[in-house]
């Protein structure tokens, strides 16, 4: 995409988290990184939930129209629970100049 469109992307991610009943979400966009052909916006996330909910969430992210790449994924069991603690880092890509990025 030409534009970053961060707000729309975050609304989509939040909707997917809610549909899968993943709890305590924290979403933190990073600073855009300028590349020679495209720019990258890293996004860090934390949330918790059951394994099947996590798998469905990852499938939903994979099928989003926005090109999204998960670069890092950490899954830890919550003590004495079926709940997993998840941390992931993903990137979205865009071509607008970094100086013109909208939030």
N, CA, C and O atoms as a DFTB+ gen file, in Angstrom:
412 C
 N C O
     1  1       0.822      -1.209       0.000
     2  2       0.000       0.000       0.000
     3  2       0.858       1.261       0.000
     4  3       1.994       1.250       0.473
     5  1       0.312       2.331      -0.525
     6  2       1.048       3.585      -0.542
     7  2       1.059       4.240       0.828
     8  3       2.048       4.870       1.203
     9  1      -0.025       4.103       1.580
    10  2      -0.128       4.787       2.870
    11  2      -0.039       3.796       4.009
    12  3      -0.369       2.618       3.871
    13  1       0.411       4.300       5.121
    14  2       0.576       3.474       6.311
    15  2      -0.771       2.996       6.866
    16  3      -0.907       1.824       7.215
    17  1      -1.771       3.889       6.952
    18  2      -3.118       3.564       7.424
    19  2      -3.108       2.783       8.738
    20  3      -3.765       1.749       8.868
    21  1      -2.358       3.292       9.700
    22  2      -2.179       2.599      10.968
    23  2      -3.485       2.447      11.741
    24  3      -3.758       1.371      12.273
    25  1      -4.291       3.490      11.813
    26  2      -5.522       3.427      12.608
    27  2      -6.445       2.320      12.107
    28  3      -6.999       1.571      12.912
    29  1      -6.616       2.207      10.805
    30  2      -7.471       1.174      10.230
    31  2      -6.905      -0.225      10.527
    32  3      -7.654      -1.143      10.860
    33  1      -5.605      -0.375      10.405
    34  2      -4.967      -1.657      10.686
    35  2      -5.170      -2.055      12.155
    36  3      -5.518      -3.198      12.452
    37  1      -4.950      -1.102      13.068
    38  2      -5.105      -1.397      14.496
    39  2      -6.550      -1.751      14.851
    40  3      -6.786      -2.602      15.708
    41  1      -7.513      -1.104      14.201
    42  2      -8.919      -1.461      14.424
    43  2      -9.176      -2.904      13.991
    44  3      -9.879      -3.647      14.676
    45  1      -8.607      -3.295      12.860
    46  2      -8.761      -4.666      12.382
    47  2      -8.138      -5.671      13.330
    48  3      -8.747      -6.694      13.644
    49  1      -6.923      -5.385      13.790
    50  2      -6.247      -6.281      14.734
    51  2      -7.047      -6.389      16.031
    52  3      -7.227      -7.487      16.559
    53  1      -7.520      -5.268      16.541
    54  2      -8.315      -5.275      17.777
    55  2      -9.595      -6.085      17.605
    56  3     -10.004      -6.804      18.517
    57  1     -10.229      -5.969      16.436
    58  2     -11.444      -6.743      16.169
    59  2     -11.129      -8.237      16.168
    60  3     -11.898      -9.026      16.717
    61  1     -10.014      -8.636      15.562
    62  2      -9.635     -10.052      15.542
    63  2      -9.339     -10.562      16.956
    64  3      -9.727     -11.677      17.306
    65  1      -8.664      -9.764      17.757
    66  2      -8.391     -10.153      19.149
    67  2      -9.701     -10.369      19.901
    68  3      -9.844     -11.343      20.639
    69  1     -10.649      -9.463      19.714
    70  2     -11.941      -9.567      20.383
    71  2     -12.740     -10.771      19.927
    72  3     -13.339     -11.463      20.750
    73  1     -12.760     -11.033      18.624
    74  2     -13.503     -12.186      18.101
    75  2     -12.987     -13.495      18.683
    76  3     -13.752     -14.431      18.916
    77  1     -11.694     -13.546      18.910
    78  2     -11.094     -14.777      19.426
    79  2     -10.995     -14.791      20.956
    80  3     -10.431     -15.719      21.536
    81  1     -11.536     -13.775      21.593
    82  2     -11.549     -13.669      23.054
    83  2     -10.144     -13.742      23.652
    84  3      -9.920     -14.384      24.678
    85  1      -9.209     -13.070      22.989
    86  2      -7.852     -12.957      23.527
    87  2      -7.837     -11.759      24.466
    88  3      -8.310     -10.679      24.111
    89  1      -7.303     -11.949      25.646
    90  2      -7.454     -10.978      26.726
    91  2      -6.219     -10.119      26.930
    92  3      -5.121     -10.448      26.479
    93  1      -6.430      -9.012      27.620
    94  2      -5.381      -8.086      28.042
    95  2      -4.446      -7.664      26.908
    96  3      -3.226      -7.716      27.058
    97  1      -5.013      -7.246      25.776
    98  2      -4.136      -6.882      24.658
    99  2      -3.386      -5.576      24.906
   100  3      -3.932      -4.611      25.441
   101  1      -2.140      -5.578      24.508
   102  2      -1.298      -4.382      24.481
   103  2      -0.710      -4.313      23.084
   104  3      -0.051      -5.250      22.634
   105  1      -0.948      -3.201      22.399
   106  2      -0.450      -3.021      21.035
   107  2       0.371      -1.747      21.006
   108  3      -0.120      -0.681      21.378
   109  1       1.625      -1.849      20.562
   110  2       2.528      -0.701      20.578
   111  2       3.224      -0.542      19.226
   112  3       4.188      -1.252      18.941
   113  1       2.741       0.387      18.388
   114  2       3.440       0.653      17.134
   115  2       4.803       1.295      17.407
   116  3       4.944       2.116      18.314
   117  1       5.788       0.913      16.620
   118  2       7.117       1.505      16.744
   119  2       7.283       2.665      15.772
   120  3       6.308       3.168      15.212
   121  1       8.508       3.074      15.585
   122  2       8.825       4.145      14.647
   123  2       8.996       3.570      13.245
   124  3       9.616       2.518      13.091
   125  1       8.462       4.234      12.220
   126  2       8.628       3.758      10.846
   127  2      10.114       3.723      10.456
   128  3      10.905       4.569      10.871
   129  1      10.458       2.732       9.658
   130  2      11.827       2.568       9.179
   131  2      11.819       2.741       7.669
   132  3      11.121       2.021       6.955
   133  1      12.597       3.699       7.189
   134  2      12.662       3.974       5.755
   135  2      13.529       2.923       5.074
   136  3      14.625       2.610       5.537
   137  1      13.027       2.388       3.973
   138  2      13.778       1.446       3.156
   139  2      13.960       2.002       1.759
   140  3      13.351       3.017       1.421
   141  1      14.782       1.366       0.937
   142  2      15.032       1.883      -0.408
   143  2      13.798       1.818      -1.313
   144  3      13.616       2.696      -2.156
   145  1      12.942       0.794      -1.155
   146  2      11.762       0.650      -2.015
   147  2      10.451       0.789      -1.262
   148  3       9.420       1.100      -1.859
   149  1      10.484       0.564       0.028
   150  2       9.283       0.634       0.853
   151  2       9.694       0.923       2.292
   152  3      10.866       0.816       2.653
   153  1       8.720       1.286       3.095
   154  2       8.955       1.582       4.509
   155  2       8.305       0.498       5.359
   156  3       7.358      -0.163       4.933
   157  1       8.826       0.331       6.558
   158  2       8.356      -0.716       7.476
   159  2       7.900      -0.057       8.771
   160  3       8.580       0.817       9.309
   161  1       6.750      -0.483       9.262
   162  2       6.288      -0.031      10.573
   163  2       6.213      -1.251      11.484
   164  3       5.343      -2.103      11.300
   165  1       7.121      -1.349      12.473
   166  2       7.058      -2.469      13.414
   167  2       5.965      -2.240      14.454
   168  3       5.724      -1.114      14.889
   169  1       5.315      -3.328      14.839
   170  2       4.261      -3.281      15.849
   171  2       4.496      -4.426      16.826
   172  3       4.630      -5.580      16.419
   173  1       4.547      -4.102      18.122
   174  2       4.696      -5.113      19.170
   175  2       3.350      -5.349      19.823
   176  3       2.574      -4.416      20.028
   177  1       3.078      -6.609      20.150
   178  2       1.805      -6.956      20.777
   179  2       2.031      -7.940      21.915
   180  3       2.963      -8.744      21.894
   181  1       1.155      -7.854      22.905
   182  2       1.091      -8.827      23.996
   183  2      -0.382      -9.093      24.256
   184  3      -1.207      -8.182      24.199
   185  1      -0.703     -10.340      24.541
   186  2      -2.067     -10.705      24.911
   187  2      -2.024     -12.115      25.481
   188  3      -0.970     -12.752      25.501
   189  1      -3.170     -12.598      25.944
   190  2      -3.230     -13.949      26.478
   191  2      -4.524     -14.619      26.045
   192  3      -5.532     -13.960      25.791
   193  1      -4.473     -15.947      25.967
   194  2      -5.653     -16.703      25.574
   195  2      -5.315     -18.163      25.378
   196  3      -4.182     -18.589      25.604
   197  1      -6.302     -18.921      24.956
   198  2      -6.125     -20.355      24.740
   199  2      -5.515     -20.618      23.361
   200  3      -5.571     -19.773      22.467
   201  1      -4.933     -21.808      23.213
   202  2      -4.194     -22.161      22.007
   203  2      -5.032     -22.024      20.737
   204  3      -4.580     -21.412      19.770
   205  1      -6.243     -22.581      20.722
   206  2      -7.060     -22.525      19.509
   207  2      -7.439     -21.089      19.149
   208  3      -7.532     -20.754      17.968
   209  1      -7.654     -20.250      20.140
   210  2      -7.945     -18.841      19.878
   211  2      -6.731     -18.161      19.254
   212  3      -6.872     -17.365      18.325
   213  1      -5.545     -18.470      19.760
   214  2      -4.309     -17.922      19.188
   215  2      -4.152     -18.376      17.740
   216  3      -3.829     -17.566      16.871
   217  1      -4.376     -19.654      17.475
   218  2      -4.240     -20.177      16.112
   219  2      -5.220     -19.494      15.162
   220  3      -4.849     -19.148      14.040
   221  1      -6.463     -19.296      15.595
   222  2      -7.448     -18.612      14.742
   223  2      -7.063     -17.157      14.525
   224  3      -7.236     -16.634      13.424
   225  1      -6.543     -16.490      15.557
   226  2      -6.094     -15.104      15.416
   227  2      -4.977     -15.014      14.377
   228  3      -5.014     -14.149      13.502
   229  1      -3.987     -15.898      14.467
   230  2      -2.878     -15.873      13.514
   231  2      -3.371     -16.136      12.089
   232  3      -2.859     -15.546      11.137
   233  1      -4.349     -17.006      11.942
   234  2      -4.940     -17.257      10.630
   235  2      -5.637     -16.002      10.098
   236  3      -5.519     -15.672       8.918
   237  1      -6.360     -15.309      10.977
   238  2      -7.033     -14.071      10.562
   239  2      -6.016     -13.023      10.107
   240  3      -6.234     -12.334       9.110
   241  1      -4.902     -12.905      10.840
   242  2      -3.849     -11.948      10.457
   243  2      -3.285     -12.324       9.090
   244  3      -3.066     -11.459       8.242
   245  1      -3.056     -13.604       8.884
   246  2      -2.503     -14.067       7.612
   247  2      -3.421     -13.734       6.438
   248  3      -2.943     -13.474       5.333
   249  1      -4.725     -13.738       6.667
   250  2      -5.675     -13.498       5.582
   251  2      -6.126     -12.042       5.464
   252  3      -7.028     -11.735       4.684
   253  1      -5.513     -11.153       6.224
   254  2      -5.843      -9.731       6.098
   255  2      -5.402      -9.231       4.724
   256  3      -4.442      -9.743       4.149
   257  1      -6.111      -8.227       4.200
   258  2      -5.728      -7.685       2.903
   259  2      -4.423      -6.902       3.001
   260  3      -3.697      -6.779       2.014
   261  1      -4.126      -6.382       4.162
   262  2      -2.892      -5.634       4.393
   263  2      -1.713      -6.594       4.513
   264  3      -1.780      -7.552       5.282
   265  1      -0.648      -6.356       3.776
   266  2       0.545      -7.184       3.887
   267  2       1.113      -7.020       5.288
   268  3       1.514      -5.929       5.694
   269  1       1.137      -8.128       6.015
   270  2       1.592      -8.152       7.399
   271  2       2.513      -9.347       7.566
   272  3       2.215     -10.447       7.100
   273  1       3.632      -9.120       8.232
   274  2       4.568     -10.221       8.458
   275  2       4.888     -10.313       9.943
   276  3       5.312      -9.334      10.557
   277  1       4.684     -11.491      10.513
   278  2       5.048     -11.717      11.904
   279  2       6.517     -12.088      11.937
   280  3       6.930     -13.087      11.348
   281  1       7.306     -11.275      12.630
   282  2       8.761     -11.449      12.677
   283  2       9.215     -12.192      13.926
   284  3      10.257     -12.847      13.919
   285  1       8.437     -12.092      14.996
   286  2       8.828     -12.689      16.273
   287  2       7.572     -13.173      16.970
   288  3       6.550     -12.486      16.976
   289  1       7.652     -14.373      17.565
   290  2       6.517     -14.926      18.296
   291  2       7.041     -15.696      19.503
   292  3       7.874     -16.593      19.369
   293  1       6.545     -15.334      20.679
   294  2       6.918     -16.008      21.916
   295  2       5.636     -16.436      22.618
   296  3       4.734     -15.628      22.837
   297  1       5.571     -17.721      22.968
   298  2       4.388     -18.273      23.627
   299  2       4.842     -18.984      24.900
   300  3       5.681     -19.884      24.859
   301  1       4.280     -18.570      26.018
   302  2       4.607     -19.167      27.320
   303  2       3.309     -19.572      28.013
   304  3       2.322     -18.840      27.937
   305  1       3.291     -20.716      28.682
   306  2       2.085     -21.087      29.437
   307  2       1.960     -20.230      30.695
   308  3       2.949     -19.940      31.369
   309  1       0.742     -19.836      30.992
   310  2       0.467     -19.134      32.249
   311  2       0.425     -20.201      33.340
   312  3      -0.257     -21.214      33.180
   313  1       1.137     -19.996      34.439
   314  2       1.199     -21.032      35.488
   315  2      -0.189     -21.487      35.948
   316  3      -1.083     -20.670      36.166
   317  1      -0.351     -22.797      36.088
   318  2      -1.578     -23.410      36.597
   319  2      -2.821     -23.004      35.807
   320  3      -3.875     -22.746      36.389
   321  1      -2.694     -22.950      34.467
   322  2      -3.803     -22.502      33.638
   323  2      -3.659     -23.069      32.229
   324  3      -2.575     -23.498      31.833
   325  1      -4.754     -23.070      31.478
   326  2      -4.714     -23.433      30.055
   327  2      -4.403     -22.221      29.192
   328  3      -4.326     -22.328      27.968
   329  1      -4.227     -21.085      29.816
   330  2      -4.014     -19.828      29.107
   331  2      -2.541     -19.681      28.733
   332  3      -1.645     -20.056      29.489
   333  1      -2.318     -19.121      27.535
   334  2      -0.969     -18.847      27.053
   335  2      -0.702     -17.346      27.087
   336  3      -1.595     -16.544      26.813
   337  1       0.516     -16.974      27.420
   338  2       0.968     -15.580      27.353
   339  2       1.710     -15.430      26.032
   340  3       2.670     -16.153      25.768
   341  1       1.267     -14.501      25.211
   342  2       1.798     -14.361      23.858
   343  2       2.413     -12.980      23.676
   344  3       1.825     -11.969      24.060
   345  1       3.597     -12.953      23.091
   346  2       4.245     -11.719      22.660
   347  2       4.597     -11.908      21.202
   348  3       5.162     -12.932      20.818
   349  1       4.263     -10.920      20.388
   350  2       4.664     -11.029      18.990
   351  2       5.065      -9.681      18.443
   352  3       4.612      -8.634      18.903
   353  1       5.925      -9.737      17.450
   354  2       6.352      -8.548      16.730
   355  2       6.000      -8.735      15.271
   356  3       6.334      -9.757      14.672
   357  1       5.329      -7.756      14.698
   358  2       4.943      -7.835      13.292
   359  2       5.313      -6.552      12.581
   360  3       5.561      -5.525      13.212
   361  1       5.349      -6.618      11.275
   362  2       5.624      -5.448      10.452
   363  2       4.491      -5.259       9.456
   364  3       3.917      -6.227       8.956
   365  1       4.177      -3.991       9.173
   366  2       3.359      -3.660       8.016
   367  2       4.225      -2.805       7.107
   368  3       5.198      -2.199       7.557
   369  1       3.871      -2.755       5.830
   370  2       4.711      -2.117       4.821
   371  2       3.908      -1.071       4.067
   372  3       2.701      -1.219       3.874
   373  1       4.592      -0.003       3.638
   374  2       3.939       1.067       2.886
   375  2       4.994       1.824       2.097
   376  3       6.188       1.700       2.371
   377  1       4.550       2.618       1.102
   378  2       5.502       3.306       0.228
   379  2       5.533       4.822       0.387
   380  3       6.420       5.463      -0.177
   381  1       4.604       5.423       1.130
   382  2       4.639       6.878       1.295
   383  2       5.917       7.292       1.997
   384  3       6.463       6.516       2.781
   385  1       6.409       8.498       1.736
   386  2       7.609       8.953       2.454
   387  2       7.388       8.971       3.959
   388  3       6.314       9.347       4.428
   389  1       8.394       8.569       4.709
   390  2       8.284       8.487       6.180
   391  2       7.890       9.823       6.779
   392  3       7.175       9.842       7.781
   393  1       8.317      10.930       6.220
   394  2       7.969      12.250       6.744
   395  2       6.501      12.553       6.667
   396  3       6.031      13.468       7.343
   397  1       5.737      11.800       5.848
   398  2       4.317      12.049       5.663
   399  2       3.437      10.997       6.319
   400  3       2.258      10.883       5.984
   401  1       3.988      10.233       7.242
   402  2       3.257       9.151       7.892
   403  2       2.140       9.704       8.740
   404  3       2.322      10.671       9.480
   405  1       0.966       9.077       8.627
   406  2      -0.164       9.468       9.465
   407  2      -0.383       8.414      10.539
   408  3      -0.027       7.250      10.353
   409  1      -0.980       8.825      11.686
   410  2      -1.210       7.901      12.792
   411  2      -2.554       7.306      12.804
   412  3      -2.869       6.510      13.689
